[in-house]
Structure formats: structure tokens, C-alpha cells
Amino acid sequence: MAPDAHLISRLQDICGPEHVLTHPHALATYRSDGLVQYRQTPLAAVLPATATEVRDVVRACFEANVPWVARGAGTGLSGGALPVAEGVLIVLARLRRILSVDLRDARVVVEPGVSNLAVSRAVAPTHFFPPDPSSQVVCSIGGNVAENSGGAHCFKYGFTTNYVTGLEVVLSDGSVVQCQRDAPGYDLLGALVGSEGTLGVVTRVELRVVPAPEAVRTLVAFFEDTGAAGDAVTAIVSAGIVPGAIEMMDRLSIQAAEQATGAGYRLDAGAALLVELDGPQEECTARFEHVLALCARAGARDVRVALSEQERALIWKARKAAFAAMGRVAPAYYVQDGVIPRTQLSKVLRTIDALAAQYELRVANVFHAGDGNLHPLVCYDAARAGEPERAEELAGLIVKACVDAGGSITGEHGVGIDKKAQMPSMFSESDLEAFHRLRCAFDPGGLANPGKVMPTPRLCGEVPGPYREHPLERDGVAARF
Ligand SMILES: Cc1cc2nc3c(=O)[nH]c(=O)nc-3n(C[C@H](O)[C@H](O)[C@H](O)COP(=O)(O)OP(=O)(O)OC[C@H]3O[C@@H](n4cnc5c(N)ncnc54)[C@H](O)[C@@H]3O)c2cc1C
């Protein structure tokens, strides 16, 4: 039997033939993640149902010396779950059990395929899980852990890493390790969270949840432009107020989101600032009045205050729909993700505007304003010759502008395949070498999500791993990786 056929047959024995996909039609869904511009067809996609099956799948790949990529819900925006040709895609979607909920200890244990929102639902109404990516209805906790995902509430509450208290991980040789936050010894959790599936497959996650706040107050203020809204952000934060969330949308993203949701955002506004305060009732009420005054002082033309849970949900609906809504104003778009110091907001936004004009492309801006985490959405039409390349180049220059302003190439979407070429703009050769040595310690054979995160393939020891770069599929455009 050919080596590939032998591996497929083993995978079928482990997961059942119906959970091992090899036909090109069946694999079509799995050829890309949320970075849809790039695609690759794997040798097979397997859908194990239990942690034991995951372990056996990884072990089978190890024995066959075949690389693999873990995939949660496939909403990642940096190509982290892009399959490798000649490799196996391990889809965790069937591991979706909530294993235990202990509200006295504020702990939840889940399988990696459980969606982000399902965690908050499992502990409501007394508790919630703060990291809340806009994709939370579908994205998986395994993906959140691998990307160290954030969301609108991370300014106050922190990122996924602040909530992971334990992990079970299958390493690339099929061995299973347990890591606990409070255990003595090396902090392996710190290395694993945010490692983008390059150190192992997470099969069980223990999370901390927090008590739901006594009160929540939400408003959306409309400004002439992002500069004025930025002034309001600075004023709020300088006043010592730490909002649960403080999110900004510019004119183009307001228009797209409003078209998609009918949430009542003002179409004539140049910027919308969504501010949410939470905490004890009295403190929340007093600070909310202060925020209203600061918004007015910064030039807010109009402010809408949510007077009910339904109105709050509607205000959030527009913000959470902002990425997907861009489909209403452009046939295609790149979602960029960069971080800048908050004080550089106006300067970097002006640079983005100038670059957009130079490249004759539209860029919408949606961002977690408190963290300085920008999400410029670079619009293009793939049917117009040269536009995809121009959009990609522009997206790269926006990230460079973030780094030049003292920021980072990514805030929460990860490096994946999209940003790996930009890693040297942030890290020295010896920094990258240290990352590589860590990666080799976990995965000496180079089987776990190869070709991602690091800018160049490097050897772990003398023997090269089995991974070979293959051209990626892309709509009539040469891939850049
Ligand atoms: C509309 C939209 C809005 C978004 N908003 C946000 C946002 O506000 N904040 C934010 O941070 N992100 C956001 N994202 C990005 C994305 O949703 C997150 O990165 C999310 O955590 C990915 O989860 P997933 O289950 O889809 O992972 P996938 O895309 O399937 O995988 C992402 C990475 O995790 C690895 N991985 C997945 N599961 C495992 C596992 N069990 N073990 C080891 N590695 C694994 C994969 O190999 C890959 O490298 C958004 C995406 C979309 C499409």
C-alpha cells in the first residue's frame, strides 16, 4: 500500500471512514480559513470526536512523518489554519462538550471545539467569559487559545491568556501533556497560548470566568471625524476611567454596518464611538455621566444611550457586524490587524488615509480604541486587474506604519502565514532564533503547522522536516508566500 493510502486507512480506523475527507469536493470547505485570499488542498481532513482520537491521529501522522494543521472553526484571519499540501488537517469541530462548570470556583472545563459564546452562555447569568472576539458565535475556544484572541472587552479585562488556567495538549509525537497555571516549574501555558497550533493540539481547556457586573451602561457617540472621537478616547482614559469596552468605527464602516444591521447609526457621522461601562451600580452611573460630558466636550454631535438590553444589543450588533458588513460596499477586502500606542491614533489614521488615496483604494477603519488595536479593512475588486496586489501592498504598508509608530504587526489575529514575512521588522535574528529553539523543543520533526509564524523555515538538528512549500491557490494572482 502507498504510504499516503496507509495513513488514510489508519485515520479511517481511528475516526471512522465518514470522518476522513479526501475527495476534493468534500475538502473544498477546508481549503482556507478567514484569510480567504489563499487556499491549499490538504491530503485529508479528519474530524476526530474525542481527545483520544486526536492523540491517535497525531501519532499516526508522526509515524508516517506527515505534517498536520489543527483547525477550530476556521475563522482565523491570518491563515493559521490554512492546510499544508501533503498534510492532514485536524478539525476539532466535533469536540464540543462542556465538561464541567464550577461557579463557586469560577472555572469551566471545555473541549476545544466549543464556541466562545457557548462558554459565556454556560455560566450566565451570574458569570461571563470576557474575551469576546466579534466572531464569538462561531469561533472555537481552541482557536482562541491558539491565537490568544481578544475582543471588545479586552481593554479592561485582558486577553484569552489571562483566562486560561489549564490545558491538555497533544504534542507532535502523540504524547499528551497537562499544564496548569498555578503549578510550579516552567510556565508552559505562557508558551502554548498564542502559539498558533505550532506546538501541539489543544484537546481540553480549563478557563476562569468572572462574575457578571452589577450594572452595564452603553452609549454610542457620533463625531465629525475620527480625530474628534480619538480626542474623546484620550479624555476618557486620562480621566482614569477604564471602560469595559471603547470601540471606534469610521465613516465607511458605519455606512457598511448600518446597511447590514439597521441599528440606527448616523450615516452622516465621520466616526462612531461605542463606550460601555460596567461595575457597581453607583460607580457606573457616576462615571457614565462623566463620559457623556467628555464626549460632549470632544465635540460629539449626537449621543445615543441604550435604555434597555435590546437597545444595547442593537448598538453592539452594528459593531460586531462591521467586518462582515464590508461585503456590502466592496466585493473583497483584507482585514488588517495592527497595534499602535493610543497617542499615535490620529497620526496613523492620517497615514492610512494618505496611503489609501495613493493606492486609489478605500480603507474602512474599525478598532478597539482603548488598546490602540486597529483593524483597517482594505477594499478591492479582484475582477480589476492589479487591484488585489495593490490592496495587499497597501495592507503591508499599513502594518509598517503601525510598527514605525512604535506598535506591533498584530494585536489579536496572529501571525499565521499573513504576517510571517513581517516578523523581522519586530524581532532581531536572535529573538527569532530563540522562538525557533522553543518550537524545535516541542516539535523537533517540524510536523505541527509548518510554514506558519516564522519568516523562514529552519532546521531542528540535521534532518529537514517533511514539509515542502507548495504554491498556494489564489484567484489568478501569484501567491506571495
Ligand atoms: C468576522 C470576524 C471577526 C473577528 N473578530 C475578532 C476579534 O474581535 N478578536 C480576535 O481576536 N479575533 C477575531 N477574529 C479572528 C478569529 O475569529 C480568532 O482568531 C479566533 O480565535 C479563531 O478561532 P477558530 O476556532 O476559528 O480558529 P481557526 O481559524 O480554526 O484556527 C486559528 C489558529 O488556531 C489553531 N488552532 C485551532 N484550534 C486549535 C487547537 N485545538 N489546538 C491548537 N491549535 C489550534 C490553528 O492551527 C490556527 O493556527 C475575527 C474573525 C472574523 C471572521
Ligand as a Chemical Component Dictionary entry (heavy atoms), coordinates in Angstrom:
data_LIG
# 
_chem_comp.id                   LIG 
_chem_comp.type                 NON-POLYMER 
_chem_comp.pdbx_formal_charge   0 
_chem_comp.three_letter_code    LIG 
# 
loop_
_chem_comp_atom.comp_id 
_chem_comp_atom.atom_id 
_chem_comp_atom.alt_atom_id 
_chem_comp_atom.type_symbol 
_chem_comp_atom.charge 
_chem_comp_atom.model_Cartn_x 
_chem_comp_atom.model_Cartn_y 
_chem_comp_atom.model_Cartn_z 
_chem_comp_atom.pdbx_ordinal 
LIG C1  C1  C 0 -15.888 38.374 11.379 1  
LIG C2  C2  C 0 -14.688 38.065 12.230 2  
LIG C3  C3  C 0 -14.463 38.819 13.375 3  
LIG C4  C4  C 0 -13.334 38.554 14.174 4  
LIG N1  N1  N 0 -13.142 39.284 15.312 5  
LIG C5  C5  C 0 -12.109 39.024 16.113 6  
LIG C6  C6  C 0 -11.903 39.772 17.314 7  
LIG O1  O1  O 0 -12.661 40.668 17.656 8  
LIG N2  N2  N 0 -10.829 39.439 18.076 9  
LIG C7  C7  C 0 -9.969  38.441 17.736 10 
LIG O2  O2  O 0 -9.017  38.188 18.470 11 
LIG N3  N3  N 0 -10.140 37.716 16.616 12 
LIG C8  C8  C 0 -11.181 37.978 15.800 13 
LIG N4  N4  N 0 -11.359 37.240 14.648 14 
LIG C9  C9  C 0 -10.380 36.201 14.293 15 
LIG C10 C10 C 0 -10.750 34.763 14.744 16 
LIG O3  O3  O 0 -12.135 34.619 14.930 17 
LIG C11 C11 C 0 -9.998  34.377 16.009 18 
LIG O4  O4  O 0 -8.604  34.321 15.734 19 
LIG C12 C12 C 0 -10.437 33.012 16.584 20 
LIG O5  O5  O 0 -9.828  32.775 17.823 21 
LIG C13 C13 C 0 -10.128 31.845 15.668 22 
LIG O6  O6  O 0 -10.811 30.717 16.171 23 
LIG P1  P1  P 0 -11.148 29.489 15.220 24 
LIG O7  O7  O 0 -11.785 28.445 16.035 25 
LIG O8  O8  O 0 -11.915 29.942 14.047 26 
LIG O9  O9  O 0 -9.675  29.056 14.825 27 
LIG P2  P2  P 0 -9.097  28.623 13.408 28 
LIG O10 O10 O 0 -9.219  29.724 12.430 29 
LIG O11 O11 O 0 -9.650  27.314 13.026 30 
LIG O12 O12 O 0 -7.564  28.450 13.791 31 
LIG C14 C14 C 0 -6.797  29.551 14.207 32 
LIG C15 C15 C 0 -5.422  29.058 14.653 33 
LIG O13 O13 O 0 -5.564  28.258 15.806 34 
LIG C16 C16 C 0 -5.002  26.969 15.593 35 
LIG N5  N5  N 0 -5.886  26.043 16.320 36 
LIG C17 C17 C 0 -7.233  25.941 16.223 37 
LIG N6  N6  N 0 -7.689  25.028 17.099 38 
LIG C18 C18 C 0 -6.603  24.552 17.756 39 
LIG C19 C19 C 0 -6.411  23.589 18.774 40 
LIG N7  N7  N 0 -7.433  22.922 19.323 41 
LIG N8  N8  N 0 -5.138  23.336 19.189 42 
LIG C20 C20 C 0 -4.086  24.010 18.665 43 
LIG N9  N9  N 0 -4.208  24.923 17.699 44 
LIG C21 C21 C 0 -5.452  25.188 17.261 45 
LIG C22 C22 C 0 -4.984  26.792 14.099 46 
LIG O14 O14 O 0 -3.960  25.892 13.704 47 
LIG C23 C23 C 0 -4.700  28.206 13.635 48 
LIG O15 O15 O 0 -3.330  28.470 13.702 49 
LIG C24 C24 C 0 -12.449 37.507 13.819 50 
LIG C25 C25 C 0 -12.696 36.747 12.670 51 
LIG C26 C26 C 0 -13.791 37.023 11.884 52 
LIG C27 C27 C 0 -14.029 36.189 10.662 53 
# 
loop_
_chem_comp_bond.comp_id 
_chem_comp_bond.atom_id_1 
_chem_comp_bond.atom_id_2 
_chem_comp_bond.value_order 
_chem_comp_bond.pdbx_ordinal 
LIG C1  C2  SING 1  
LIG C2  C3  SING 2  
LIG C2  C26 DOUB 3  
LIG C3  C4  DOUB 4  
LIG C4  N1  SING 5  
LIG C4  C24 SING 6  
LIG N1  C5  DOUB 7  
LIG C5  C6  SING 8  
LIG C5  C8  SING 9  
LIG C6  O1  DOUB 10 
LIG C6  N2  SING 11 
LIG N2  C7  SING 12 
LIG C7  O2  DOUB 13 
LIG C7  N3  SING 14 
LIG N3  C8  DOUB 15 
LIG C8  N4  SING 16 
LIG N4  C9  SING 17 
LIG N4  C24 SING 18 
LIG C9  C10 SING 19 
LIG C10 O3  SING 20 
LIG C10 C11 SING 21 
LIG C11 O4  SING 22 
LIG C11 C12 SING 23 
LIG C12 O5  SING 24 
LIG C12 C13 SING 25 
LIG C13 O6  SING 26 
LIG O6  P1  SING 27 
LIG P1  O7  DOUB 28 
LIG P1  O8  SING 29 
LIG P1  O9  SING 30 
LIG O9  P2  SING 31 
LIG P2  O10 DOUB 32 
LIG P2  O11 SING 33 
LIG P2  O12 SING 34 
LIG O12 C14 SING 35 
LIG C14 C15 SING 36 
LIG C15 O13 SING 37 
LIG C15 C23 SING 38 
LIG O13 C16 SING 39 
LIG C16 N5  SING 40 
LIG C16 C22 SING 41 
LIG N5  C17 SING 42 
LIG N5  C21 SING 43 
LIG C17 N6  DOUB 44 
LIG N6  C18 SING 45 
LIG C18 C19 SING 46 
LIG C18 C21 DOUB 47 
LIG C19 N7  SING 48 
LIG C19 N8  DOUB 49 
LIG N8  C20 SING 50 
LIG C20 N9  DOUB 51 
LIG N9  C21 SING 52 
LIG C22 O14 SING 53 
LIG C22 C23 SING 54 
LIG C23 O15 SING 55 
LIG C24 C25 DOUB 56 
LIG C25 C26 SING 57 
LIG C26 C27 SING 58 
# 
